[in-house]
Each structure stands twice: as C-alpha cells, then as structure tokens.
C-alpha cells in the first residue's frame, strides 16, 4: 500500500497548476475482527479499507475532500482528477485562512517493522480453549493499521504497525461481570491465561451478596483501567494549548499556580511508545515525547499547527490537541500489595459515564462499573452495588494520592469508528486516601 500511496501522490503532483500546493493524508487498515459470546466465535470477518484526504492550497486559501480508495490505479486516479478539479473550482470562493501553517521542511520517514503476531486463527484457538465453559464475551481485533503523508514539497511519510486488541468480559448475571482487556504488538497465551484466571476468581467473588454503602469519602484502590478514565478527562481540552490560552482548560488553575497535583503525578504524551504515527496529518514531525505534568506541575501542552501559527509557537500535536499516547509515570507500590496497602475501602476496577461537573475546578463525576468490591483488612469481602462519585482531580491526583503501582498496563482505545484507533495509554494503578461517593 505504501508504494501505491506514493504513486497517487505523484499523480496529484503532476496535475497541479501554477501557485498550487497540496497535502495528502492516508489512513487505513487490514484487520481481522472476531466476536465471542459464551467463549465461542459468533462472528468473524476481515476489513480492508483506506481513506485519502486531499487538501489543495493556494496562498492562504485551502480546501479538502476525503475519498475511499478502490486500490485500482485507473479508478483512483480518475477520482482524484475529478476531486482536484472540483476543489480548484471551489477554492475561489474560500476566504484566506490567517492560521494556515504548512510543513515546508522536508523530513521523510518510514516506520514499518515486521509483524510479530501469529495469525488470528491461532489467537482465537487460544481464547476458545482457555475460556471454555465460561460466558466470555468480547471482540478481538488484529492486523495492520497504516497511515501516510505526502505534499508538494516532496515529503513522504509512512507508518504501519501490526497489533492486536482484545476487549472482553466474563459475565455472571444481570449487571455482574468482570471486564478485562489487553493489547500489544506480540501475542502471549500465558498472559491471557493469567488474566482469565484472575477474572474467574473475581467472578466467584461477584456471586456473593452485594454490599450497599452510604455516600461519603472512602479509601480506594483504582486499577489502571479505572485510573485511565480519569486521566482521559485531561484530553477534554485540559492539556490543549488553545484551551489554556482561551482560559477554557480544566487545568487553568494548575497553569496559573492556584492548584497543583501530587508530586507523584507525572504525565507525558509518549508517541514513541504508542501506536500513533510520528508525523502529523499536516506533515510536521511529532516529538517522540512531550512532557505535560512533572511532579504535579504543568510543564507543557499540546500545540496544533493552527495554534502554533496564531501564537508563534512550535507545533507538536494534531489539530484536536489531544494526547494520542498518554504515559503516566509509575510509583513504588507492587500491585500484589495493593489490597494490603488499601486495608479497608473500595477496590474499583472500572469507571464509566465520566463528565465534568465543574470544569473550572477540574471536578469530575461518573459511575463505578463491573467488578468493584468492598475490602476489609486487605481482603475482598463483597461486591459493591453501583455508586456515583463526584470529586476534583486536584484531590484524587493531588492531596488524596498516596501511591502509584510499580507496574503499568498498556491500554489501547478499542474504538473502531471509521477505523481502528491508534490511541494508547500506559497507566499504573493508584491508591487513594479518599474518593467522594455521592449516591
């Protein structure tokens, strides 16, 4: 696909007229998807798709259109010729964009390591064998995800990785289930076996009578899959340079020194360790790592090309100014000792339905979900009925943060809207002195 994409870029280049520039962005995949229910394959299929976005530029005017590629040279060249003609005709009606910023320094890159994955049939065989006699439900996605960039200055970039994502749960009854997931560039049957064994032990605990607790503040241990939901809220404009400039960021009080997080809290956007490409859809090369929070203080932000042009900065992120590869620093608490360190309180495995209840105070509300338990003297006593929390991240990741785990989990976004997501996170677990439950 790489050579085909470059050939399309060369074709576009040959059709330009005086004073015209172009950029072209390709995103696509060749993925196997397998859906499970009762630990049996219920649906399997393969998706091969590629989308190309052509942007035509003349001076400070620009306009773009996205097409689906057919992988036929004649058909796609004819389509692009038509699109180019239509964009050229519409460009005259477009106003100048004062914040348009193009990458004019040519930096070519090619990242396409050999796949380390077995075929999907082997992965499915491991899952069905190990999960036999359970009600496992979930979706396995595996295969290649790729993207490319080219422009009229001669820049060519390619990024292609082979990865897998298995989003699954063991179901007991009604709303009782243990949710798990895994992702990576290599498949490990041993890791899957361990995760299944842990999930089955928690499923047995879920069979106990559920405990209802009164609203109030409780000690809590958040697994990485729960903590990642809180960290993800910082992508809602929190670490965006544009939002910080407009005073709309949830981290405004952190930026101006009124608030701070715990010295234990360190956060970066680590593209070098994730699934996302090292280049932007505008052609700029991303830094391998952008430090955002160091020892509880804001030290960086994510800057799109448009924001960079407006404020005379250097771009380091896509237009949405969101982190594609959140990387949170580890702590010193072994996960194996987390319940003992918690002593008495809440074991929270998952959170959902999160939203800001007070953006200015970085206050978030949401619900507990799946296998959450009441713990006494370091032992799980009973499953918890669903509770709502409402608390500030300045507290949860600040004054109430007692410890982070040594181990971190590599988590990926299982979303497939328009294509498999390349967002990922590397997150530890967190021991909290208190989290505020409201109902």
Secondary structure, DSSP 8 states (H G I E B T S, - for coil): -HHHHHHHHHHHHHT--TT-EEEEEEEEEEEEEEEEETTEEEEEEEEEEEEEEEEEEETTEEEEEEEE--S-HHHHHHHHHHHHHHHHHHHTTS---TT-----S---EEE----B---HHHHHHHHHHHTTTS-EEEEEEEEEEEEEEEETTS-EEEEEEEEEEEEEEEEEETTEEEEEEEEESB--HHHHHHHHHHHHHHHHHHTS--B---SEEEEEEE-HHHHHHHHHGGGTTTTBHHHHHTT--TTHHHHTTS----TT--EEEEGGGSSS-SB-TTS-B--SEEEEEETTEE---B--HHHHHHHT----S-TT---SEEEE---SB-GGGHHHHH-SEEEE-EEEEEEEEEGGGTEEEEEEESS-EEEETTEEEEEB---EEEEEHHIIIIITEEEEEEEEEEEE----TTS----EEEEEEEEEEEEEE--
